[in-house]
Amino acid sequence: MALPLVVGVDGSESSLEAVDWAVDEAARHELPLRLIHASRWERYEGRLPSFSTERPSGEIVAEHIVASCAERARLRDPDVKVSAEVLAEDTVTALLEHSREAFGVVTGSRGRGELVDTVLGSVSLAVAARAVSPVIVVRGGERGRQGAFRRVLLAVGDLAEGSAAVRFAFREARARDAELHAVRTWRRPAHAGAGQSLLVHGAATLIYEEQAATILSEVLDPVEREEGGVSVHRDVIEGPAHRVLLEMSEQADLLVVGALRRRDHGGLQLGRVSHAVLHHSACPVAIVPQQT
């Protein structure tokens, strides 16, 4: 049986966008969809006496949220199998636990309790930085969320980040009938070019560019031979990785970034580039973990 696509819902506009995106994603991959609303309402309202016939308002609100989101999902695509549950626990803990047996975890970019000008919600950041499964933070404009560009963007970082993100990106591109743009950026060291002739400077520049192209090939070639069936564009671009990716995200449906997960490290495990795109990308971002 296929692993479910898990969605964290809280009734916010951002989480409703996440539900819509997740329904379409579940349909592409023929996955069941599991909606989860986690709330510690018991902590704030306390337990009612066992003989009481009243129900805590927090529990009623939680059930209304998941029921409404489930109905929204079914209306968007009746063929997707939808389940929903309310968990009386911390949201991050609940989503991290469910990520152990999930195709992926989907969140909105901001929750109900976040400040209006907050770029990325704390729950989304914590889950993206620690989950076992891929985490997709749904953000950006409507065209990207709807898949209008038919372009999946893959950030190719260090070789240690492994093939998990590459395989994920290939499968997403195939499921969407989209092009895959694999991007490796490069930069000259700050001291390069000082006192050099134009000829020497040009040769040094070519070396850095060729090194980036070599890494791109080493990462992509093995997966492309296995996966196939996807139109792949290899982009070697000079500039800071986060700036290049953010600019390219404006014409993409999904940005895929790999992230190392060290077994002996329990804290947040996200690099600088991942942080930047999670906060500012113009399209949904998938953080795909690679265990080390």
SULTA-V548327 format. One record per residue. N is the residue number from 0. RES is the residue in three letters. PHI is phi in whole degrees, -180 to 180 (999 if undefined). OMEGA is omega in whole degrees, 0 to 359 (999 if undefined). D_LAST is the distance of its C-alpha to the last C-alpha in Angstrom with 2 decimals. Layout:
n=N res=RES phi=PHI omega=OMEGA d_last=D_LAST
n=N res=RES phi=PHI omega=OMEGA d_last=D_LAST
//
This chain:
n=0 res=MET phi=999 omega=183 d_last=27.18
n=1 res=ALA phi=-68 omega=175 d_last=25.16
n=2 res=LEU phi=-67 omega=182 d_last=22.77
n=3 res=PRO phi=-79 omega=168 d_last=24.50
n=4 res=LEU phi=-94 omega=186 d_last=24.01
n=5 res=VAL phi=-98 omega=180 d_last=24.18
n=6 res=VAL phi=-125 omega=173 d_last=26.20
n=7 res=GLY phi=-86 omega=183 d_last=26.85
n=8 res=VAL phi=-124 omega=177 d_last=30.58
n=9 res=ASP phi=-141 omega=178 d_last=32.88
n=10 res=GLY phi=88 omega=179 d_last=35.95
n=11 res=SER phi=-74 omega=178 d_last=35.39
n=12 res=GLU phi=-61 omega=180 d_last=36.13
n=13 res=SER phi=-63 omega=181 d_last=32.52
n=14 res=SER phi=-72 omega=176 d_last=31.38
n=15 res=LEU phi=-67 omega=174 d_last=34.20
n=16 res=GLU phi=-64 omega=178 d_last=32.89
n=17 res=ALA phi=-65 omega=178 d_last=29.48
n=18 res=VAL phi=-62 omega=180 d_last=31.34
n=19 res=ASP phi=-59 omega=180 d_last=33.18
n=20 res=TRP phi=-63 omega=183 d_last=30.11
n=21 res=ALA phi=-67 omega=177 d_last=28.30
n=22 res=VAL phi=-61 omega=179 d_last=31.42
n=23 res=ASP phi=-64 omega=179 d_last=31.49
n=24 res=GLU phi=-66 omega=178 d_last=27.81
n=25 res=ALA phi=-62 omega=179 d_last=28.35
n=26 res=ALA phi=-65 omega=180 d_last=31.41
n=27 res=ARG phi=-61 omega=186 d_last=29.69
n=28 res=HIS phi=-102 omega=180 d_last=27.13
n=29 res=GLU phi=56 omega=182 d_last=29.58
n=30 res=LEU phi=-112 omega=168 d_last=27.56
n=31 res=PRO phi=-75 omega=181 d_last=29.02
n=32 res=LEU phi=-113 omega=180 d_last=28.89
n=33 res=ARG phi=-119 omega=179 d_last=28.38
n=34 res=LEU phi=-97 omega=182 d_last=29.77
n=35 res=ILE phi=-129 omega=171 d_last=28.91
n=36 res=HIS phi=-119 omega=180 d_last=30.88
n=37 res=ALA phi=-110 omega=183 d_last=29.79
n=38 res=SER phi=-150 omega=177 d_last=32.34
n=39 res=ARG phi=-96 omega=183 d_last=33.31
n=40 res=TRP phi=-63 omega=180 d_last=36.98
n=41 res=GLU phi=-62 omega=182 d_last=37.92
n=42 res=ARG phi=-65 omega=185 d_last=37.02
n=43 res=TYR phi=-93 omega=182 d_last=39.47
n=44 res=GLU phi=-102 omega=181 d_last=42.20
n=45 res=GLY phi=77 omega=178 d_last=42.14
n=46 res=ARG phi=-84 omega=176 d_last=42.94
n=47 res=LEU phi=-78 omega=176 d_last=46.42
n=48 res=PRO phi=-57 omega=184 d_last=48.67
n=49 res=SER phi=-62 omega=181 d_last=48.37
n=50 res=PHE phi=-86 omega=182 d_last=51.93
n=51 res=SER phi=-74 omega=178 d_last=51.37
n=52 res=THR phi=-96 omega=180 d_last=51.59
n=53 res=GLU phi=-82 omega=177 d_last=49.94
n=54 res=ARG phi=-112 omega=179 d_last=46.34
n=55 res=PRO phi=-58 omega=182 d_last=44.29
n=56 res=SER phi=-62 omega=179 d_last=44.29
n=57 res=GLY phi=-62 omega=179 d_last=40.52
n=58 res=GLU phi=-67 omega=180 d_last=40.02
n=59 res=ILE phi=-64 omega=179 d_last=42.52
n=60 res=VAL phi=-62 omega=181 d_last=40.88
n=61 res=ALA phi=-61 omega=180 d_last=37.43
n=62 res=GLU phi=-66 omega=178 d_last=38.91
n=63 res=HIS phi=-66 omega=180 d_last=40.79
n=64 res=ILE phi=-62 omega=183 d_last=37.68
n=65 res=VAL phi=-69 omega=179 d_last=35.77
n=66 res=ALA phi=-64 omega=180 d_last=39.01
n=67 res=SER phi=-66 omega=180 d_last=39.73
n=68 res=CYS phi=-67 omega=178 d_last=36.28
n=69 res=ALA phi=-65 omega=178 d_last=36.45
n=70 res=GLU phi=-64 omega=178 d_last=39.89
n=71 res=ARG phi=-61 omega=181 d_last=38.74
n=72 res=ALA phi=-64 omega=182 d_last=35.98
n=73 res=ARG phi=-66 omega=178 d_last=38.51
n=74 res=LEU phi=-69 omega=181 d_last=41.02
n=75 res=ARG phi=-70 omega=178 d_last=38.60
n=76 res=ASP phi=-153 omega=182 d_last=37.76
n=77 res=PRO phi=-63 omega=183 d_last=39.54
n=78 res=ASP phi=-82 omega=179 d_last=37.61
n=79 res=VAL phi=-83 omega=179 d_last=34.26
n=80 res=LYS phi=-76 omega=186 d_last=33.90
n=81 res=VAL phi=-119 omega=170 d_last=33.47
n=82 res=SER phi=-128 omega=183 d_last=32.90
n=83 res=ALA phi=-146 omega=179 d_last=32.92
n=84 res=GLU phi=-151 omega=176 d_last=32.57
n=85 res=VAL phi=-108 omega=180 d_last=33.17
n=86 res=LEU phi=-120 omega=180 d_last=30.99
n=87 res=ALA phi=-87 omega=179 d_last=32.45
n=88 res=GLU phi=-153 omega=180 d_last=29.29
n=89 res=ASP phi=-64 omega=185 d_last=27.23
n=90 res=THR phi=-63 omega=182 d_last=26.13
n=91 res=VAL phi=-61 omega=180 d_last=22.59
n=92 res=THR phi=-59 omega=181 d_last=22.05
n=93 res=ALA phi=-64 omega=182 d_last=23.62
n=94 res=LEU phi=-69 omega=177 d_last=21.65
n=95 res=LEU phi=-65 omega=179 d_last=18.26
n=96 res=GLU phi=-65 omega=180 d_last=19.48
n=97 res=HIS phi=-70 omega=180 d_last=20.76
n=98 res=SER phi=-65 omega=181 d_last=17.60
n=99 res=ARG phi=-69 omega=180 d_last=16.24
n=100 res=GLU phi=-132 omega=183 d_last=18.93
n=101 res=ALA phi=-143 omega=170 d_last=19.57
n=102 res=PHE phi=-64 omega=179 d_last=19.56
n=103 res=GLY phi=-178 omega=177 d_last=19.11
n=104 res=VAL phi=-117 omega=182 d_last=20.57
n=105 res=VAL phi=-114 omega=176 d_last=23.37
n=106 res=THR phi=-133 omega=170 d_last=24.94
n=107 res=GLY phi=-80 omega=181 d_last=27.75
n=108 res=SER phi=-84 omega=179 d_last=27.51
n=109 res=ARG phi=-146 omega=178 d_last=29.82
n=110 res=GLY phi=-102 omega=181 d_last=31.13
n=111 res=ARG phi=-64 omega=184 d_last=34.68
n=112 res=GLY phi=-89 omega=183 d_last=34.37
n=113 res=GLU phi=-81 omega=175 d_last=33.01
n=114 res=LEU phi=-65 omega=183 d_last=35.42
n=115 res=VAL phi=-58 omega=184 d_last=36.89
n=116 res=ASP phi=-93 omega=176 d_last=35.65
n=117 res=THR phi=-70 omega=184 d_last=32.06
n=118 res=VAL phi=-75 omega=179 d_last=29.86
n=119 res=LEU phi=-137 omega=181 d_last=26.91
n=120 res=GLY phi=-68 omega=182 d_last=27.15
n=121 res=SER phi=-66 omega=179 d_last=25.23
n=122 res=VAL phi=-64 omega=180 d_last=24.16
n=123 res=SER phi=-59 omega=181 d_last=22.73
n=124 res=LEU phi=-65 omega=182 d_last=20.80
n=125 res=ALA phi=-65 omega=180 d_last=19.40
n=126 res=VAL phi=-69 omega=180 d_last=18.39
n=127 res=ALA phi=-62 omega=184 d_last=16.85
n=128 res=ALA phi=-86 omega=187 d_last=14.76
n=129 res=ARG phi=-135 omega=187 d_last=13.46
n=130 res=ALA phi=-69 omega=178 d_last=13.97
n=131 res=VAL phi=-80 omega=181 d_last=11.94
n=132 res=SER phi=-92 omega=171 d_last=14.10
n=133 res=PRO phi=-59 omega=177 d_last=15.31
n=134 res=VAL phi=-123 omega=178 d_last=17.81
n=135 res=ILE phi=-112 omega=176 d_last=20.98
n=136 res=VAL phi=-97 omega=184 d_last=23.20
n=137 res=VAL phi=-86 omega=181 d_last=26.67
n=138 res=ARG phi=-151 omega=177 d_last=28.60
n=139 res=GLY phi=90 omega=185 d_last=30.96
n=140 res=GLY phi=-78 omega=184 d_last=34.24
n=141 res=GLU phi=-65 omega=182 d_last=35.70
n=142 res=ARG phi=-62 omega=178 d_last=35.65
n=143 res=GLY phi=-66 omega=180 d_last=31.91
n=144 res=ARG phi=-65 omega=182 d_last=31.40
n=145 res=GLN phi=-86 omega=179 d_last=33.91
n=146 res=GLY phi=77 omega=185 d_last=32.29
n=147 res=ALA phi=-72 omega=185 d_last=35.38
n=148 res=PHE phi=-85 omega=183 d_last=33.80
n=149 res=ARG phi=52 omega=181 d_last=32.08
n=150 res=ARG phi=-144 omega=174 d_last=29.33
n=151 res=VAL phi=-104 omega=183 d_last=25.55
n=152 res=LEU phi=-107 omega=180 d_last=23.91
n=153 res=LEU phi=-117 omega=175 d_last=20.42
n=154 res=ALA phi=-86 omega=180 d_last=19.02
n=155 res=VAL phi=-98 omega=182 d_last=17.35
n=156 res=GLY phi=-100 omega=180 d_last=15.40
n=157 res=ASP phi=-69 omega=180 d_last=13.29
n=158 res=LEU phi=-60 omega=182 d_last=12.07
n=159 res=ALA phi=-63 omega=180 d_last=8.44
n=160 res=GLU phi=-70 omega=168 d_last=8.80
n=161 res=GLY phi=76 omega=188 d_last=9.21
n=162 res=SER phi=-95 omega=184 d_last=11.99
n=163 res=ALA phi=-58 omega=180 d_last=11.65
n=164 res=ALA phi=-66 omega=180 d_last=13.83
n=165 res=VAL phi=-64 omega=179 d_last=16.08
n=166 res=ARG phi=-63 omega=179 d_last=16.82
n=167 res=PHE phi=-60 omega=182 d_last=17.50
n=168 res=ALA phi=-65 omega=178 d_last=19.83
n=169 res=PHE phi=-62 omega=182 d_last=21.64
n=170 res=ARG phi=-68 omega=177 d_last=22.31
n=171 res=GLU phi=-66 omega=180 d_last=23.56
n=172 res=ALA phi=-63 omega=180 d_last=25.81
n=173 res=ARG phi=-66 omega=181 d_last=27.20
n=174 res=ALA phi=-64 omega=182 d_last=27.90
n=175 res=ARG phi=-95 omega=188 d_last=29.68
n=176 res=ASP phi=54 omega=185 d_last=31.45
n=177 res=ALA phi=-119 omega=173 d_last=30.20
n=178 res=GLU phi=-79 omega=175 d_last=29.38
n=179 res=LEU phi=-110 omega=176 d_last=25.87
n=180 res=HIS phi=-108 omega=179 d_last=25.82
n=181 res=ALA phi=-95 omega=188 d_last=22.74
n=182 res=VAL phi=-119 omega=171 d_last=22.99
n=183 res=ARG phi=-125 omega=180 d_last=21.84
n=184 res=THR phi=-98 omega=177 d_last=23.68
n=185 res=TRP phi=-147 omega=179 d_last=24.79
n=186 res=ARG phi=-144 omega=173 d_last=26.92
n=187 res=ARG phi=-75 omega=173 d_last=29.21
n=188 res=PRO phi=-58 omega=184 d_last=28.85
n=189 res=ALA phi=-57 omega=183 d_last=31.51
n=190 res=HIS phi=-85 omega=183 d_last=33.63
n=191 res=ALA phi=-65 omega=177 d_last=33.66
n=192 res=GLY phi=96 omega=181 d_last=37.13
n=193 res=ALA phi=-69 omega=178 d_last=39.05
n=194 res=GLY phi=75 omega=181 d_last=42.12
n=195 res=GLN phi=-93 omega=173 d_last=41.05
n=196 res=SER phi=-73 omega=179 d_last=43.39
n=197 res=LEU phi=-62 omega=180 d_last=42.67
n=198 res=LEU phi=-66 omega=179 d_last=42.08
n=199 res=VAL phi=-67 omega=179 d_last=39.49
n=200 res=HIS phi=-62 omega=179 d_last=37.85
n=201 res=GLY phi=-66 omega=179 d_last=37.68
n=202 res=ALA phi=-66 omega=179 d_last=36.15
n=203 res=ALA phi=-65 omega=178 d_last=33.41
n=204 res=THR phi=-61 omega=180 d_last=32.69
n=205 res=LEU phi=-63 omega=179 d_last=32.46
n=206 res=ILE phi=-62 omega=180 d_last=29.91
n=207 res=TYR phi=-62 omega=180 d_last=27.52
n=208 res=GLU phi=-67 omega=179 d_last=28.10
n=209 res=GLU phi=-67 omega=177 d_last=27.58
n=210 res=GLN phi=-62 omega=178 d_last=24.27
n=211 res=ALA phi=-64 omega=180 d_last=23.08
n=212 res=ALA phi=-66 omega=179 d_last=24.57
n=213 res=THR phi=-65 omega=178 d_last=22.87
n=214 res=ILE phi=-62 omega=179 d_last=19.35
n=215 res=LEU phi=-59 omega=179 d_last=20.51
n=216 res=SER phi=-66 omega=181 d_last=21.70
n=217 res=GLU phi=-63 omega=180 d_last=18.68
n=218 res=VAL phi=-80 omega=188 d_last=16.54
n=219 res=LEU phi=-84 omega=190 d_last=19.39
n=220 res=ASP phi=-54 omega=182 d_last=21.31
n=221 res=PRO phi=-62 omega=181 d_last=19.27
n=222 res=VAL phi=-74 omega=180 d_last=18.90
n=223 res=GLU phi=-63 omega=178 d_last=22.48
n=224 res=ARG phi=-65 omega=181 d_last=23.83
n=225 res=GLU phi=-83 omega=186 d_last=22.41
n=226 res=GLU phi=-81 omega=178 d_last=23.06
n=227 res=GLY phi=57 omega=175 d_last=26.25
n=228 res=GLY phi=70 omega=181 d_last=29.05
n=229 res=VAL phi=-129 omega=175 d_last=27.93
n=230 res=SER phi=-78 omega=186 d_last=29.70
n=231 res=VAL phi=-111 omega=174 d_last=27.20
n=232 res=HIS phi=-113 omega=182 d_last=28.18
n=233 res=ARG phi=-105 omega=185 d_last=26.28
n=234 res=ASP phi=-113 omega=175 d_last=27.05
n=235 res=VAL phi=-107 omega=191 d_last=26.64
n=236 res=ILE phi=-129 omega=176 d_last=28.03
n=237 res=GLU phi=-81 omega=176 d_last=28.88
n=238 res=GLY phi=143 omega=176 d_last=28.20
n=239 res=PRO phi=-63 omega=186 d_last=25.80
n=240 res=ALA phi=-57 omega=185 d_last=23.01
n=241 res=HIS phi=-65 omega=180 d_last=23.71
n=242 res=ARG phi=-71 omega=179 d_last=27.43
n=243 res=VAL phi=-62 omega=182 d_last=27.22
n=244 res=LEU phi=-67 omega=179 d_last=25.07
n=245 res=LEU phi=-63 omega=178 d_last=27.32
n=246 res=GLU phi=-66 omega=181 d_last=30.37
n=247 res=MET phi=-72 omega=180 d_last=29.14
n=248 res=SER phi=-64 omega=180 d_last=28.14
n=249 res=GLU phi=-69 omega=179 d_last=31.89
n=250 res=GLN phi=-123 omega=182 d_last=32.37
n=251 res=ALA phi=-132 omega=178 d_last=29.35
n=252 res=ASP phi=-97 omega=182 d_last=28.76
n=253 res=LEU phi=-158 omega=175 d_last=25.00
n=254 res=LEU phi=-112 omega=183 d_last=22.49
n=255 res=VAL phi=-108 omega=181 d_last=18.89
n=256 res=VAL phi=-132 omega=177 d_last=16.15
n=257 res=GLY phi=-83 omega=179 d_last=12.39
n=258 res=ALA phi=-145 omega=178 d_last=10.29
n=259 res=LEU phi=-75 omega=174 d_last=6.84
n=260 res=ARG phi=-124 omega=179 d_last=6.10
n=261 res=ARG phi=-86 omega=186 d_last=5.25
n=262 res=ARG phi=-63 omega=182 d_last=6.71
n=263 res=ASP phi=-96 omega=182 d_last=9.38
n=264 res=HIS phi=-124 omega=184 d_last=10.47
n=265 res=GLY phi=-98 omega=183 d_last=13.08
n=266 res=GLY phi=-88 omega=179 d_last=14.81
n=267 res=LEU phi=-68 omega=183 d_last=14.98
n=268 res=GLN phi=-126 omega=177 d_last=11.99
n=269 res=LEU phi=-136 omega=177 d_last=13.94
n=270 res=GLY phi=-85 omega=182 d_last=15.01
n=271 res=ARG phi=-61 omega=181 d_last=18.68
n=272 res=VAL phi=-65 omega=179 d_last=19.13
n=273 res=SER phi=-60 omega=178 d_last=17.72
n=274 res=HIS phi=-57 omega=184 d_last=20.06
n=275 res=ALA phi=-63 omega=184 d_last=22.93
n=276 res=VAL phi=-73 omega=177 d_last=22.82
n=277 res=LEU phi=-64 omega=182 d_last=22.38
n=278 res=HIS phi=-85 omega=192 d_last=25.48
n=279 res=HIS phi=-131 omega=184 d_last=27.59
n=280 res=SER phi=-60 omega=178 d_last=26.78
n=281 res=ALA phi=-89 omega=178 d_last=29.88
n=282 res=CYS phi=-143 omega=177 d_last=28.15
n=283 res=PRO phi=-57 omega=183 d_last=25.62
n=284 res=VAL phi=-121 omega=174 d_last=21.98
n=285 res=ALA phi=-107 omega=174 d_last=18.98
n=286 res=ILE phi=-98 omega=185 d_last=15.62
n=287 res=VAL phi=-111 omega=184 d_last=13.05
n=288 res=PRO phi=-77 omega=173 d_last=9.53
n=289 res=GLN phi=-123 omega=181 d_last=6.51
n=290 res=GLN phi=-75 omega=177 d_last=3.80
n=291 res=THR phi=-124 omega=999 d_last=0.00
//
